[in-house]
Amino acid sequence: MFALLDCNNFFASCERVFRPELAKTPIVVLSNNDGCVIARSQEAKALGIAMGAAVHLVRPLIQRYQVRVFSANFELYGDLSNRVFSLLQESLSPKAVEIYSIDEAFLDLSMLEPRLLVDFCQELRRQTHQWTGIPVSIGIGQTKTLAKVAAGLAKKNAYKPNPSTHSGVFSLATLPCHNDSQDSILAQVPVQDIWGIGFRLTPALQGRGIQTAYDLKYADDAVLLKRYGSTLLRTVWELRGTICYPLKTTCSVRKSIVCSRSFGQMVESFTDLMQAVATYTARASEKLREDGLQAGCITVSIRTNRFRPDEKQYRASHSIRLPVPSDDTPTLIQAARQCLEHIYQHGFLYHKAGILLQELTLLSARQQDLFEVPSEHSAVLMKTLDKLNRHHGHGSIRFASEGLTRPWWMKQSHRSPCYSSRWEERPRIQVQAL
């Protein structure tokens, strides 16, 4: 038995945790530089604000209905995500929880009797909201794919005007796989809503008359395998109740780490551009050390604003393979500088830069170079740096090459405080004796 726990409107819900007065207020969360909408509360969705909509296009709706606008605060969202998943691991066990994304986790419920599944998930849902402030929906199924379908139905039921007794929790596991009841439910699920069916595959399936999850469940295996491969066939088998994707509780080694951002204002000088590249490299280096990895190759890319055809356009990237894989921030910043010097061209207004770390290997498997002089001070320095930044917030302690004023930094005019990470941003309560 599997369950999928999905945090409802997660980014918007995070903004409400420390602002209970916004419980019924429409909320939107904006992307980097406050450019477009990346999250909406249920009230904002009801107003017709679309996901990904440019802010200037929905400004009339925002002003007319007094929608609260927040800049993305991923530090806050990451903290609250960790709280939710820690609660799940305490309620079940670490081996029964697979963290799938920042707001989703698969659960192994095979230890429970079928008749107890819904009641257990209802209690888990209540406890999660009480302890973290985040509302969640839970779907139950015999496979991950069925659990994902059930979670989507649970979320829809949670916002109905007259919710059922089990609003927020929906179970397909209590229905036999070939029961008419389960098939009737799958017949109402559009094929594009199935886990793993992307926007490119949807038109091809619809062209063959496969419009719903029910149609896909009973499609011909041989045809699907020949035309679309084994990945889609595994999805079909999962819809039939055959487990093809078991729970994964151990994280696989990353293949790459990317840190890329658009600038708050155009950048022309090499100095400002290098500050941004150094900042992104330092953040990627932190992620390396968090996962116990080291990088053997670094790529730096820069580009102008392709949405400004009136300006000169330019984009380029360059890679350097390190003599010895490293997780040392100064080493990686130095390599990034060499890349930037190779591709930088004067006279352009740059809109975005990014770095890519590749050829990642475990630090425990590091092979020394014959002519390398190991530095114990570097490892101690990086460990201390990461500890300080975890306590005071990312970027509190940084290298000089990252700059001080940083005029290129992202526009975040509506950013909320990171209450859960920074002492100086937490609400203060004054108590007076009577």
N, C-alpha and C positions, 0 to 999 in steps of 0.2 A: 504494500500500500504506500502510495506517495501523496504528499500534499505540497502545494505551492503557496507560500505566504507572500503576498504582494502588498507593499505599502501604498495606500491610496494617495494619488496626487502628491508624491513624496516631497518634492522641493517646496511646494506650497504649504504642505502640512508642517514641515520643519519650521517655516516662518511663523506658524501659528503657535508653536509649542510654548514660546515665551511671551506670546501676545494673545492671551485668551479672548480679548475684546474683539478680535478679528474672526471669531468662530463662524459667523455667517456672512462675512464680508468677501466679495469677489477679490481674488488675488491672482496676479501673474508674476512670474519670475523671468527675468531677461537674461540673455546670453552675455558672453564677454563683450565689453564695450556697449552694453545696453542696446544691442542692435535689433534683436527679435525675441519673440516669446518662446521659451523652452519648457515652461510648466504653467499649468492653470489649475485653480481650484474648481470644484464642481460648479460653483456659482458663476465663475468666469466662463466656463464652457457653455453654460446655459445662455449667456449673452451673445454667443456666436463668435467669440475670439478663438481663432484657429491656431493650432500648434505651428510654430515656425513663422507666424505672421510678423512682418516688419512693424516695428513700434509706431512709426509715423503713419501707417495705414490704419491702425486700430486706436490711434489717439482720440478720435471723437468718441468712441465707445468708452474708453477709459475715463474721459472727463465727464461724460454724460451720466455714467452709473457709479462714479466715484470709486473706481477700481484701484485697490492698493497695488503699487508697483514696487518690486524688489529686484535689486541686482543679484546675480548668482553669488552665493556664498558657499562654495564647495567644502570649505573647512568645516563649517557648521553641519552641512549635510553628511559629511563623512563621519563626524563624531556621533550624530544621532543614528546613522546606519549601524555603526559598531555597537551602540547600545541595544538596538533591536536584535541584532544577531547574537550578542552575548546572552541576552535573555532566552533566546531560542535554545542555545547550547546548554544553558543551565536547566531549562525545562525538560529537555530531552537528553542529549549528550552530544559532544562535538562530532562523534562518528555518525550521528543521525541528521546532521545539518550540512547541506551543500550551499554555500553562498554563491548565487548565480550572477547577481549584479548588485549595485548599490542599494536597490530597494526590493530585491527578490531573493528568496531562498527556497530550495527544495528540502522537504523533510521526509524522513523514513518513519512511517507509522505502522510498520509491520508487527510491532510488539503489541499493538492494541487489537481488541476484538472489534469486528466490523460494526457492531451495534453501539460502540463507544466513540467512534471516530468523530461524528459531528459534535457531540457534547464536548469532547476534548478540545477540538478546534475552536469551538465557541468560547471556552474558558481561556484558551491561549490568546484568542483575539481580544477578549476583555482585559486580560492581564497585560498584554502588550500596550494597549491604549492607556491603561492606568499608570503603568510604570514609565513609559517613554513619551506619552502624549501623541503618538503616531497611530492613526487609524489604519487597519489592515483588512484585506480580504483573503480568504483561504479557499482553495479548490482542492478537492480530493479525487484521486483516480488510481486505477491499477497501474498506470504508467505515467511517466513524466508528461508526455504529450496530453493525455487525458486530464491530468491534474492542471495543466496549463489552460486547457479549455474550460475546466470547471472554475478556475480562478477568475477567468474573464466573465463568466456568468455570475459568480459571486459578487463581483464588483458592480455589475449592472443592477443586481437585485438590491444592493445596499442603498442605492439612490432612488429606488422606486417610491412613489408617493405613499403607497400602502405596502411596506415591506412585509415579507413573510416572517414566520417565527425564526427561521434560520437565515435571516438576512446577513450578508457578509460572509457566509460559509455555504458552499455548494458542493455536494458529493455526487460523483458518478460511480464511486467504488461500491456503493450498496446495490447497484443495478447490475445484473449479469451482462456480460459483454454483448451478447446477441439478443438481449431483451428489447422488445419493441419500445419500451420507455427510453432507453439510452439512445436508440437509433432515432427516435423522434426528436430528441434534444440535439443530436449531432446534425440533423437535417435543418436546424435553425441557425447553425454556425457557418458563416461564409468561409469559403476556402482560404481567403487571404488572412483570416484571423487565426489560422492554425500555426502553432509554433514551428518555425523552420521554413514556412512558405513565404518567400519574399515577393517583392513587387514585380520582379522579372519573371518569376515562375507562374504567378497568378494568371496572366493573360493566356499563357500556353495551356494551362489546365482548363480554364474556362472555355477556351476554344474547342476542347475535347468534350465539353458538356459536364465537366466537374465543377459544380458551383458551390457545393457545401462539403462539410466534413463527412457527412453520410455518403456522398458520392465518391469521395476519395477513399473512404474505408472499404467500399465494395468495388473499387476499380480493379482492372486486370493487372496482376502482378507482372506478367511477362512484358506487357506493353510499357508499364511504368519503368521497369528495369532497363529496357532497351532504349527508351527515349530520354529518361531523366536520371538514371543511375541508382546506385544502391542507397544513397542518403534519403531520397524521397521514399523508397520502398520501406526503409526502417520506420519512417514516420507513419506509413500506412499500417504496418504491423503493430505499432504502438497504439494506434486508434482501435485496433482489434483486441488489445489487451495483452499483447506480447511485449515483454520488457526488452528493449534494445539499447536503452541508455540507463545503466545502473547509476546509483548515487555515487558521486565523486566527492570525497571529503579531503583529499590531498590535492594541493594546487600544483599544476604542472609548471615547469620552468618557462618563464616568458621567452618569447623569441625576439622581442624588441621593446623599446620604451620610447615613446614620442612625447615631446613637450613643444607645443606650437600655439602661438597666440597672435591675434591681430592687435595692432597698436591703438592706443587711445587717440593719438594724433600722428600724422605722417612723420617719418624719420628720414633725414637726408644724410647726416654726417656719419662717418665711420664710428666715431666714439659712441654716439647714442645707440647705433645698431649693435655695437659690440656689447654694450651694457645689457641689452635685451637678450642677446645670445648667451652671455655669461649667466644671466639669471635663469634662463631655461635650462642650461646645462647643470647648474647647481641643483635645481629641483629634480631633474632626471637622475642625478647622482644620488640624491637622497632615496629615491625609489629603488635604485640599484642596491643600496646598502640595506634597505628594509627587507628586501627579498634574498639577501645573501648572495648577490650576483656581481659580476664584473663584466665590463664591455670590452670587446676587441676592436670595434669600429665605430666611428662617429661621423654623422653626416649633418651638415648645416645647409639650410635652404632659406632663401629670401625671395620676396616678390613684391611688386607694386600692386596697386589696387586695380583689379581687372574690371571693376564696375565704373571706372573713371576713364572712358575712352579718350577724353580730351587731354589726358596726360601721357607722357612717354611710358611705355610698358617694358618691363624687364623682369625676368625670373631666372634663377640659377641655383644650383646646389653642388656641393663638393664633399667628398668623403676622404677620410684618412684612417688607415688601419694602424692601430697602436702596436708598438714593438712588443709590449706585454699587456695582456688584458688588465684593466684597472677599474677601481671604484673610487679613486681619489679625485675629489673635485678640482683642485688646482691642475692636476694632470689633464683632466678632460677639458677644462676651460682653455688651457694652453693649446690643445689640439683643435678646439673649436675656433680659436682665434686664427690659426693657420688656415683653416677651411674658409673663414670669412674673408681673410686677406686675398685668397685666391679668386673669389667670385665678386667681391664688392666693386661696384662701378659708381663713380661720382656723377652727380647730375640727375639722379632719379629720386623720387619720393617713395620710400618703401612703406608698405602697409602691413606686412606680416613677416615673421621669421620663425624658424622652428629648428629643432635638433632631433636627430634620430640616433639612438644607441642600438647597435646590432652585435651579432656574434656573442651573445650572452652565455656565460658559463658560470657554474657554481663557484663561489669563492673557495670552497673546500677542495676543489679540483684544480686550483691555480698552479700553473707550471712556471717556475722561475726561469728567467733568462740567465744565461751563463755570465753575462757581463753586468747584470743588474745588481745594484747595491740596495738591499731591502731597507726601508725606513720604518722603524717601529713608531716613531713620532707621528708619522702621517696617519696611521690607523687610530692612535689615541686621539689625535686632533679631530678626525672625522667623527669619532664616537662622541666626543664632547660636544661638537657642533650640532650633531643630530639631537642630542639630549636637550640642549638649550632651545633649539627650534621647536621641538615637540612640546616643551613646557610653555614657552612664550609665544608660539605661533610661527609658522613657516616664514622665513625671511627676516625674523627678528635679528639674527646674527648672519651677516653675509660678507662676501668678499668685496674688496674695493672695486674690482672690475665690474661689479654689478651696478655701481653708481649709487648716488645718494638722492638726488632730486627726482630722477627717472621721469622725465616729461612724457615719455612714450608709454607709460603704464596704462593699463586698461581703464576705460571710463566705467566707474561703478558709483554712479550718483545716488543710487537707492540701496546701497548695501547695508544690511542689518548687522548689528554686532555679532561676534562669534561667542555667544554667551557661555557655551559649554567648554571652551578651550582657553580663553584669556581672562585672567582674574580682573584686569582693569575694565573689561567690557561686561562683566556680570552685573545684574541688577543689584542695587544696594537698598537695604531695608533699615530704616532707623526706628528703634524701639525706645520709647520713653516710659519711664516708671510713672504710675498713677499716684 
